[in-house]
Amino acid sequence: MDLGGIFVKRKIVKIDRDKCSGCGACVGACQEGAIRMIGGKAVLVRDDYCDGLGNCLPHCPAGAIAIEEREAVPFDEAAVKAAQEALAAKNAAPMRCGCPGSMARAIRRGAAEAPEAADAPADLRSRLGQWPVQIRLVPVNAPYFKNASLLIAADCTAYAYGAFHRDFIKNRVVLIGCPKLDEGDYSEKLTEIIKNNEIKSVTIVRMEVPCCGGLEKAARAALMNSGRFIPWQVVTIGVDGRVIE
């Protein structure tokens, strides 16, 4: 990134890649958006977004972040504000493609259910109460988030656990994702959802595989960065479909 060759000696964040555990907590703690996860490690991607105050330091459990004094481009508060506003607009706006499938809507069930659905065994009935469900697609300020019990689930969990609708989706607003396949970090989007809506509780359901830890870490970071005190729990599903205590 070329900023005209303007450099000043100032305090700025330094991240030790070898010490970084890849938890992603610092990404959520950096409100300026200067840190991103790249290759499973935290990286300072924008010197001009880092104010050097070190708000991310206490959030790093591995002690991988420090403050150093070096030549760097000046902190650009205006650029940070513009980026934050652009992100907020992107999260709030519908998809540019205008696809009807991305429109936020509640799903009403009961008497209007198809007869075959109403007569189905409890384990086979759909309990989904809203659309969309993918973290990348859901609007931050969707009306169904008001007073919602939030379920943040790895997309594989519903395939591994047979009674997923009955035991986890019922009476919850559902957000799904896969940290290994989706680009970027979920923590910013989840933080905005939790911070800007009256969320009653958060349940995180993940698989036992290590890559699923990224979803749990993003959800934990979002809870912490939202500034809200909300009851939450983590449930781990084994690849054989068992709930692992």
matplotlib code that plots the C-alpha trace (Angstrom):
import matplotlib.pyplot as plt

x = [0.0, 1.5, 0.7, 3.0, 6.1, 5.0, 6.5, 6.9, 8.4, 5.6, 4.2, 2.5, 1.4, 3.8, 2.5, 4.8, 3.6, 5.4, 3.6, 0.2, -2.2, -4.7, -7.6, -8.6, -9.5, -7.3, -9.2, -12.4, -10.7, -9.3, -12.1, -10.1, -9.8, -6.0, -5.6, -6.8, -6.4, -4.2, -3.2, -4.5, -2.4, -3.1, -1.4, -1.3, -2.5, -2.9, -0.4, -2.5, -5.4, -3.4, -3.5, -0.8, -2.8, -2.8, -6.4, -5.8, -3.0, -5.1, -7.2, -4.3, -4.1, -0.8, 1.1, 1.9, 1.2, 3.4, 3.9, 7.0, 8.3, 9.2, 8.9, 5.3, 2.7, 0.6, -2.6, -5.5, -8.6, -10.6, -9.8, -10.7, -14.1, -14.8, -14.0, -16.2, -19.1, -18.6, -18.6, -21.8, -23.5, -22.4, -23.7, -27.0, -27.7, -29.3, -27.1, -26.4, -27.6, -31.1, -31.6, -35.0, -33.4, -31.3, -34.3, -34.8, -38.0, -39.7, -41.2, -44.6, -45.6, -48.7, -52.1, -50.7, -48.3, -48.7, -50.7, -47.8, -45.5, -47.9, -48.4, -44.7, -42.8, -41.3, -37.8, -38.7, -40.4, -38.6, -38.1, -36.4, -38.1, -36.2, -34.3, -31.5, -29.3, -25.8, -23.7, -22.5, -26.0, -28.0, -28.7, -27.3, -30.6, -33.0, -36.3, -36.2, -33.1, -35.2, -35.3, -33.9, -32.1, -29.2, -27.8, -24.4, -23.7, -21.0, -22.9, -21.7, -23.4, -26.9, -25.7, -23.9, -26.6, -29.9, -32.3, -30.7, -33.9, -35.6, -32.8, -31.0, -33.0, -36.3, -37.1, -33.8, -32.6, -30.0, -26.7, -24.5, -21.0, -17.7, -14.5, -12.4, -14.3, -15.6, -13.2, -12.4, -13.4, -17.0, -16.3, -17.0, -20.4, -21.4, -20.3, -22.6, -25.5, -25.1, -24.3, -27.2, -30.0, -31.6, -30.1, -31.3, -28.8, -26.2, -25.7, -22.6, -22.7, -19.5, -17.9, -15.1, -12.6, -10.0, -10.9, -14.3, -12.6, -12.5, -16.3, -16.2, -13.4, -15.3, -18.4, -16.6, -14.8, -18.1, -19.7, -16.7, -16.6, -20.3, -20.0, -23.1, -23.5, -25.4, -25.8, -23.9, -22.9, -20.8, -21.9, -19.5, -20.8, -18.6, -18.2, -20.2, -23.2, -22.7, -22.9, -19.4, -19.5]
y = [0.0, 3.3, 6.3, 8.7, 7.8, 9.6, 7.8, 8.9, 7.2, 6.2, 3.5, 0.6, -2.9, -5.8, -9.4, -12.4, -14.9, -17.8, -17.1, -16.4, -19.3, -18.2, -17.6, -14.4, -12.6, -9.6, -9.2, -8.6, -6.4, -4.1, -1.7, 0.0, -3.1, -3.1, -6.8, -9.8, -13.5, -14.8, -18.4, -19.1, -16.3, -12.7, -10.1, -6.3, -5.6, -1.8, 0.4, 3.5, 1.8, 1.1, 3.9, 2.3, 2.4, -1.4, -2.2, -5.6, -6.5, -7.7, -9.8, -12.0, -15.2, -16.1, -12.9, -12.5, -8.8, -6.0, -2.3, -1.2, 2.1, 2.2, 4.0, 3.7, 5.6, 7.9, 6.7, 7.8, 8.3, 9.4, 6.3, 4.1, 5.8, 5.5, 1.8, 1.3, 3.1, 1.0, -2.2, -1.2, -0.3, -3.6, -5.7, -3.8, -3.7, -6.5, -8.4, -6.5, -9.4, -8.8, -12.5, -13.1, -15.9, -13.4, -11.4, -11.5, -13.2, -14.9, -18.4, -18.9, -22.4, -24.0, -24.3, -23.2, -26.1, -28.7, -31.7, -34.1, -31.8, -31.4, -35.2, -36.0, -37.3, -34.5, -35.4, -34.8, -31.5, -28.4, -25.9, -23.2, -19.9, -17.4, -17.0, -16.6, -18.6, -18.2, -15.8, -14.0, -13.5, -12.5, -8.8, -7.3, -5.6, -8.3, -7.9, -11.5, -10.8, -8.8, -10.7, -13.7, -16.8, -17.0, -20.3, -20.0, -23.4, -25.0, -26.1, -29.8, -30.1, -30.5, -33.4, -35.2, -34.8, -36.4, -34.4, -31.0, -29.2, -30.5, -30.0, -26.9, -25.0, -25.0, -21.5, -20.1, -17.8, -19.7, -18.6, -21.1, -21.0, -22.9, -21.1, -23.3, -22.7, -19.1, -16.3, -13.8, -13.7, -13.9, -11.9, -8.5, -9.5, -11.4, -8.5, -6.1, -8.5, -9.0, -5.4, -3.9, -6.3, -7.4, -10.9, -13.0, -15.9, -17.5, -21.2, -22.2, -25.6, -26.9, -30.1, -31.8, -31.2, -28.5, -26.3, -25.8, -23.9, -20.8, -20.5, -20.8, -18.3, -15.8, -16.2, -15.7, -12.6, -11.2, -11.7, -10.0, -7.1, -6.4, -5.1, -7.1, -9.7, -12.5, -16.1, -18.4, -22.0, -24.2, -27.7, -30.0, -32.7, -35.7, -36.9, -39.9, -37.7, -37.8, -34.8, -34.6, -33.4]
z = [0.0, -1.1, 1.1, -0.6, 1.3, 4.5, 7.5, 11.2, 14.1, 16.5, 18.7, 16.8, 17.4, 16.8, 16.6, 17.2, 14.6, 16.4, 19.7, 18.0, 18.8, 16.1, 18.5, 16.7, 19.9, 18.9, 15.6, 17.4, 20.0, 17.3, 16.6, 13.9, 11.7, 11.6, 12.4, 10.3, 10.4, 7.6, 7.3, 10.8, 12.4, 13.4, 11.1, 11.3, 7.8, 8.0, 9.8, 9.2, 11.0, 14.1, 16.7, 18.8, 22.0, 22.4, 23.2, 21.7, 24.1, 27.1, 24.8, 23.6, 25.7, 24.2, 24.9, 21.2, 21.0, 22.1, 21.4, 19.5, 18.3, 14.6, 11.4, 10.1, 8.2, 10.5, 12.1, 9.8, 11.9, 8.9, 6.9, 9.9, 10.2, 6.5, 6.6, 9.6, 8.0, 4.8, 6.7, 8.6, 5.3, 3.8, 6.7, 6.7, 3.0, 1.0, -1.5, -4.7, -6.8, -5.6, -5.1, -3.4, -1.4, 0.6, 1.9, 5.6, 6.6, 9.5, 9.0, 10.7, 11.7, 13.2, 11.6, 8.2, 8.1, 5.4, 6.8, 6.2, 8.2, 11.1, 11.3, 11.2, 14.2, 16.4, 15.3, 11.6, 11.8, 10.7, 13.6, 11.5, 12.2, 9.9, 6.7, 5.7, 8.1, 6.6, 8.7, 5.6, 4.2, 7.3, 7.8, 11.0, 11.9, 10.8, 12.9, 14.1, 16.2, 18.7, 22.0, 20.3, 21.6, 19.2, 17.8, 16.2, 14.6, 12.4, 9.3, 9.7, 13.1, 11.6, 9.5, 12.3, 15.0, 14.0, 16.2, 15.5, 14.8, 17.9, 20.3, 19.0, 16.4, 18.1, 19.5, 18.4, 15.6, 13.6, 12.1, 10.4, 9.0, 8.3, 9.4, 7.2, 3.9, 4.4, 3.8, 6.5, 10.2, 11.6, 14.8, 13.3, 11.9, 15.0, 17.2, 15.3, 15.6, 19.3, 20.1, 18.0, 19.0, 22.3, 22.2, 25.2, 25.0, 22.8, 22.1, 20.1, 18.5, 16.9, 15.7, 17.6, 14.7, 15.3, 12.4, 14.1, 16.9, 14.6, 14.9, 18.7, 18.9, 16.7, 18.8, 22.0, 20.7, 19.5, 23.0, 24.6, 22.2, 22.2, 25.7, 26.7, 29.5, 27.9, 29.0, 26.6, 26.2, 23.9, 22.8, 20.9, 18.5, 17.7, 14.1, 15.2, 16.2, 19.9, 22.1, 23.8, 27.3]

ax = plt.figure().add_subplot(projection="3d")
ax.plot(x, y, z, "-o")
ax.set_aspect("equal")
plt.show()
